[in-house]
């Protein structure tokens, strides 16, 4: 599976992190916790290789107008 690279806008700020000109390598994902102020996530330990992901998404909770099963 080939995923597009993610180039964040120059003014992107996530709490105390300033991420600019950041590219997610092919074959990796960038995941952020839902409690951005206290989450330890890819901003701390880097991108995750796709082959390390063990789960699948079944239900989406947010945004509320899209809540339900994921196809």
C-alpha positions, 0 to 999 in steps of 0.5 A: 500500500502506498500512502501519500506524504504529509506536508504540514502547513508552515503555521501548524502548531500542536501544543508545544510542538512546532511541526513544519516541513515534516514528511511522513516516509512512504510505508509509515503513518503519523498518529497523534493521541486524542489528548494532545496536551498529555499524549505520548505519540508520534511527535515524541517517538517518530513515525510508525511502520505500517507493518507494526499496525495490528488493528483495524478501525470498526467504528468512528466516533468523531466527528459526530455527524460521521459516527458509525461503522467504517467501511 
